[in-house]
Amino acid sequence: MKPITLKYGSINKLGGVAALYGAVVYVITMIFFLAVLDYPNITEPAEKVAMIVENQTHVITLRWLSYVLFGVALVILSVALYEKINLKDSLIMKIATLFALIWATLLIASGLIYNHGVVVVAGMYEGDPSQAVLLWQGIEVVSSSLSFSDGELLGGLWMLLVGVAALQSGGLKKVLAIVTVGIGIAGIISTLPPLNLLGALFGIGQIIWFVWIGLILLRDRGSLQPPE
């Protein structure tokens, strides 16, 4: 059986599609959870569980798209960027890619835990609402911790190091590389409690960055071998 191989152009296209998917799912998630469900403003645990149970199909679907499938897309994008930017066997780019893979793994785990929790809590809710609320509080803490709800450490580290590696190698245009560094720094410092709101800036910045990098990768045919 012959091994399956991908040319650099194919990796670019896959990475471009993954990046654009990231932008789209970010926007859809923000609209649904912020505008439709008003999720952040529901502070009473009982109200939150009632809302989740009532909208469980939509919540599970969107969580699967925005965490599980997004994590898969992140793996593809990180590999595509590694091939494009790591032209000089950069240690920085290798470390950046490892951070992206760890981030993707935790996002996938967070999404799976959250969705399984919704199913269990919904099944318990009708017979014992108070116990369902207690269970959900525990599930939400674990899921939120894995997805870095109070800051974007791994995502910020990934983007910061990608930007630095791109500046060194010239694998991306200088303006885009600098923007990448800036978004990464915003993500990292958003982990500090007084600056958690910068996580929103990181998210908005990533939407723009995903579109930008996605279009670049789709237009870049790549080459059969990386430049010397």
C-alpha positions as CSV (number, residue, x, y, z in Angstrom):
1,M,0.0,0.0,0.0
2,K,1.4,3.3,-1.1
3,P,1.7,6.1,1.6
4,I,-0.8,9.0,1.3
5,T,1.1,12.2,0.5
6,L,0.1,15.8,0.1
7,K,1.8,18.4,-2.0
8,Y,2.5,21.8,-0.6
9,G,-0.3,23.3,-2.8
10,S,-2.8,20.9,-1.4
11,I,-1.8,21.7,2.2
12,N,-2.2,25.4,1.5
13,K,-5.7,24.9,0.2
14,L,-6.7,22.7,3.2
15,G,-5.2,25.3,5.5
16,G,-7.0,28.1,3.7
17,V,-10.4,26.4,4.0
18,A,-9.7,25.6,7.7
19,A,-8.8,29.3,8.4
20,L,-12.0,30.6,6.6
21,Y,-14.0,28.0,8.6
22,G,-12.5,29.4,11.8
23,A,-13.7,32.9,10.9
24,V,-17.2,31.8,10.0
25,V,-17.7,29.7,13.1
26,Y,-16.4,32.5,15.3
27,V,-19.0,34.8,13.9
28,I,-21.9,32.3,14.1
29,T,-21.0,31.4,17.7
30,M,-20.9,35.0,18.8
31,I,-24.2,35.8,17.2
32,F,-25.9,32.7,18.6
33,F,-24.6,32.8,22.2
34,L,-24.4,36.6,22.6
35,A,-27.4,37.9,20.6
36,V,-29.8,34.9,20.4
37,L,-29.4,33.2,23.7
38,D,-27.8,36.1,25.6
39,Y,-25.8,33.4,27.4
40,P,-23.2,35.7,29.3
41,N,-26.0,37.6,31.0
42,I,-27.8,34.6,32.3
43,T,-26.2,34.4,35.8
44,E,-28.7,32.3,37.7
45,P,-27.6,28.6,37.4
46,A,-31.2,27.4,37.3
47,E,-32.1,29.8,34.4
48,K,-29.0,28.8,32.5
49,V,-29.8,25.1,32.8
50,A,-33.4,25.6,31.8
51,M,-32.2,27.6,28.7
52,I,-29.7,24.9,27.7
53,V,-32.2,22.1,28.1
54,E,-34.8,24.0,26.0
55,N,-32.2,24.7,23.3
56,Q,-30.1,21.6,23.6
57,T,-30.1,20.6,20.0
58,H,-28.9,24.0,18.8
59,V,-26.4,24.3,21.7
60,I,-24.9,20.8,21.1
61,T,-24.7,21.4,17.3
62,L,-23.0,24.8,17.7
63,R,-20.6,23.6,20.4
64,W,-19.6,20.7,18.1
65,L,-18.9,23.1,15.2
66,S,-17.2,25.7,17.3
67,Y,-15.0,23.5,19.5
68,V,-14.7,20.0,18.2
69,L,-14.6,20.7,14.4
70,F,-12.8,24.0,15.0
71,G,-10.1,22.1,16.9
72,V,-9.7,19.8,13.8
73,A,-9.5,22.8,11.6
74,L,-6.9,24.3,13.8
75,V,-4.7,21.3,13.5
76,I,-4.9,21.5,9.7
77,L,-4.2,25.3,9.7
78,S,-1.2,25.0,12.0
79,V,0.3,22.3,9.8
80,A,-0.2,24.4,6.7
81,L,1.4,27.4,8.4
82,Y,4.3,25.3,9.6
83,E,4.9,24.2,6.0
84,K,4.6,27.8,4.7
85,I,6.6,29.7,7.3
86,N,9.1,27.1,8.6
87,L,11.5,27.7,5.7
88,K,14.7,27.7,7.7
89,D,13.9,24.9,10.1
90,S,12.9,27.4,12.8
91,L,12.7,26.2,16.4
92,I,10.2,29.0,17.1
93,M,7.8,27.7,14.5
94,K,8.1,24.1,15.8
95,I,7.3,25.3,19.3
96,A,4.4,27.4,17.9
97,T,2.9,24.4,16.1
98,L,3.1,22.3,19.3
99,F,1.2,25.0,21.2
100,A,-1.5,25.0,18.4
101,L,-1.8,21.2,18.6
102,I,-2.2,21.3,22.4
103,W,-4.8,24.2,22.1
104,A,-6.7,22.2,19.5
105,T,-6.7,19.1,21.7
106,L,-8.1,21.0,24.7
107,L,-10.8,22.7,22.6
108,I,-11.9,19.3,21.3
109,A,-12.0,17.9,24.8
110,S,-13.9,20.9,26.1
111,G,-16.5,20.6,23.4
112,L,-17.0,16.8,23.9
113,I,-17.3,17.3,27.7
114,Y,-19.8,20.1,27.3
115,N,-22.0,18.3,24.8
116,H,-22.0,15.1,26.8
117,G,-22.8,17.1,29.9
118,V,-25.8,18.8,28.1
119,V,-27.2,15.3,27.3
120,V,-26.8,14.0,30.8
121,V,-28.2,17.2,32.5
122,A,-31.2,17.3,30.1
123,G,-32.0,13.7,30.9
124,M,-31.8,14.5,34.6
125,Y,-33.6,17.8,34.5
126,E,-37.2,16.6,34.3
127,G,-36.9,14.3,37.3
128,D,-34.6,16.3,39.5
129,P,-33.9,19.9,38.4
130,S,-31.9,20.9,41.4
131,Q,-29.5,18.0,41.0
132,A,-29.2,18.8,37.3
133,V,-28.2,22.4,38.1
134,L,-25.5,21.2,40.5
135,L,-24.2,18.7,38.0
136,W,-24.1,21.4,35.3
137,Q,-22.1,23.8,37.4
138,G,-19.4,21.2,37.7
139,I,-19.4,20.3,34.0
140,E,-19.3,24.0,33.0
141,V,-16.3,24.7,35.2
142,V,-14.3,21.8,33.7
143,S,-15.3,22.6,30.1
144,S,-14.6,26.4,30.5
145,S,-11.3,25.7,32.1
146,L,-10.2,23.5,29.2
147,S,-11.3,26.1,26.7
148,F,-9.5,29.0,28.5
149,S,-12.7,31.1,29.0
150,D,-10.7,33.6,31.2
151,G,-8.0,34.3,28.7
152,E,-6.4,32.9,25.5
153,L,-3.0,31.7,26.7
154,L,-2.3,28.9,24.2
155,G,-3.9,30.6,21.2
156,G,-2.0,33.8,22.1
157,L,1.3,31.9,22.3
158,W,0.7,30.2,19.0
159,M,0.0,33.4,17.2
160,L,2.8,35.3,18.9
161,L,5.3,32.7,17.9
162,V,3.9,32.3,14.4
163,G,4.3,36.1,13.9
164,V,7.8,36.1,15.2
165,A,8.8,33.1,13.0
166,A,7.2,34.8,10.0
167,L,9.2,38.0,10.6
168,Q,12.4,35.9,10.7
169,S,11.7,33.8,7.6
170,G,9.7,36.2,5.5
171,G,7.0,33.5,5.1
172,L,4.3,36.1,5.5
173,K,4.1,39.7,4.6
174,K,5.6,41.9,7.2
175,V,2.3,43.7,8.0
176,L,0.5,40.5,8.5
177,A,3.3,39.1,10.7
178,I,3.2,42.2,12.9
179,V,-0.6,41.9,13.2
180,T,-0.2,38.3,14.1
181,V,2.2,39.2,16.9
182,G,-0.1,41.9,18.2
183,I,-3.1,39.5,18.3
184,G,-1.0,36.9,20.1
185,I,0.1,39.4,22.7
186,A,-3.5,40.5,23.3
187,G,-4.4,36.8,23.9
188,I,-1.6,36.2,26.3
189,I,-2.2,39.2,28.5
190,S,-6.0,38.5,28.5
191,T,-5.2,35.7,31.0
192,L,-4.5,38.4,33.6
193,P,-7.7,38.9,35.7
194,P,-7.9,42.7,35.2
195,L,-7.4,42.3,31.5
196,N,-9.7,39.4,30.7
197,L,-11.8,41.7,28.4
198,L,-8.9,41.6,26.0
199,G,-10.0,38.1,25.2
200,A,-12.8,39.7,23.2
201,L,-10.2,41.7,21.3
202,F,-8.3,38.5,20.6
203,G,-11.4,36.9,19.2
204,I,-12.3,39.8,16.9
205,G,-8.7,40.0,15.8
206,Q,-8.6,36.3,15.1
207,I,-11.7,36.6,12.8
208,I,-9.9,39.2,10.7
209,W,-6.7,37.1,10.8
210,F,-8.4,33.9,9.8
211,V,-9.9,35.5,6.7
212,W,-6.6,37.2,5.8
213,I,-4.5,34.1,6.2
214,G,-7.1,31.9,4.7
215,L,-7.2,34.0,1.5
216,I,-3.4,34.0,1.3
217,L,-3.2,30.2,1.6
218,L,-5.9,29.6,-1.0
219,R,-4.2,31.9,-3.5
220,D,-0.7,30.4,-2.8
221,R,-0.1,27.4,-4.9
222,G,3.0,26.5,-3.0
223,S,5.8,24.4,-4.4
224,L,6.7,20.8,-4.5
225,Q,9.7,21.5,-2.2
226,P,10.3,24.3,0.3
227,P,12.8,27.0,-0.8
228,E,16.4,26.5,0.3
